[in-house]
Amino acid sequence: MEGAGGVLTYLTLALSVVLTASLVLSNKQLLISVRCGAIPASALTVAHNVVSYVFVFAYQCGGRTSGDRQDRLDAPRTAYLILSIFSAASLLSSNFLLLRGSVLLHQLARVVCLPSGACVDFFLEGRSTSMVELCLLILICVAAIIAASGQGTFTAANCVLALLYILSYVATASATRYTARRYCLSSSEILHGVLPYAVFWTFLWLAIVANLDNRAGPCTMPSKLWIFLLLNCCLAVSVQFLTTWTMKTVNVTLYAVLGQVKTAMTVLLGSLIFGESISTRTGIAFTLIILLGGTLTVVNDFDKFKDGICGTWKKQWTKSNIVYFGSLFLLTILLFSVPESSTMRSPWIELFPASNATQVRSV
C-alpha cells in the first residue's frame, strides 16, 4: 500500500495548505473587527499557542501518543528551546518585514528560501535536485517575483530583516526535521516540548507590545465574535499539527515551496471572500504557483505513487511530461504579456458590495 500512502501524504499536504490559508483569513477577519493597535495580533498568537498546548497536553494524558515506543528517545530540553527560538525569530522577522518593507521584499525572501532549502537538503541529507525539480523551482521563483512586482522598499535594515527571516525560516524546518528523525518523535511529542517555550516567548512579546502601546482605553471585542474566536483557535490547533507534521515529513526545499503555495492560496481566497481586486497578472501568477507546487510535490517522491491512483499517469509520464511542462512554461511566458493595469474583480463584490476590502499581504 505504498502508493496509497503517497496519495494520502499528498492529500494531507493539500489539506495543510487550505487550512493555513483559512486560518490567515479568519485571523484577518478577527483583527479587522477589533481595531486596537498591535495588541490584538499579539494576543491572538498567545491564544493560539495556549489552546494548542492545552490540546496537546490532553492528547498526551489520554495515552494517544506512543511515548512507550522502543525506538523513541528523550530529546533534551535545549533542542525544544532552540526550535522555539527559531520559530519565534521566523514569525517576528516576517511580521516586521511586512510592516517596514513590502510584499515584494517579503516574497523575494521566500523565493531565496527555495535555493537555501535545496542547499540544506544537499549538505545535511545528501539529496540532489533532479532536472525536472530544478525547472519547477525556477518557474515557481519567476511566478513569485512577477506576482509581487511593482512593490518595493529596499533599505539596509529591511535587507537585514529579510536575511534573518530566510535563515530562521530554513532553520526552523531543518531543525524540526532533524529533531523528529534523530529522536523518533511524533508531531504531538514535538509540540508538547516546544509549545511551553513558545507560550513564554509570545507572552513576553505581548507584554512588550502592551507596554509600548500608547492607545488610551481597554481593548474590546464584540460578544458575537467569541464563538468565531473559538473556531479560529480550533483551526490554529489543526494548523499547528499539520505544519509540524509537514516539517518532519518533507525536505526543506519542498517545505519552502509549500510556503509559496500557501501565500498564493491565501491571496486568491482573500480576493474572493473580502472582495479585493488584484491584477490579472498577479492572479495568473499565483494560480501558476499552486499548479507548480502541486506538481513538484508529486515529482519530489514519485515512486510512492507507483501503486496508487497515479500509476496510470506514471506509465504515460514520458509522453505527457513534455506537453505538461511546456504548457506551464508557456503560461509563465504569457505572464509578461499581461498588462499590469488589468484587474481581476471578485464576483462577491456584486453580491456583497459592503464587504471589507482590506489587503491580504502574506501567510
Salt bridges, closest charged atoms under 4 A:
ASP71 OD1 - ARG69 NE 2.92
ASP74 OD1 - ARG72 NH1 3.02
GLU125 OE2 - ARG177 NE 2.53
GLU133 OE2 - ARG127 NH2 2.80
GLU189 OE2 - ARG69 NH1 3.87
GLU189 OE2 - ARG72 NE 3.05
GLU276 OE2 - LYS28 NZ 3.85
ASP301 OD2 - LYS304 NZ 3.55
GLU340 OE1 - ARG281 NH1 3.29
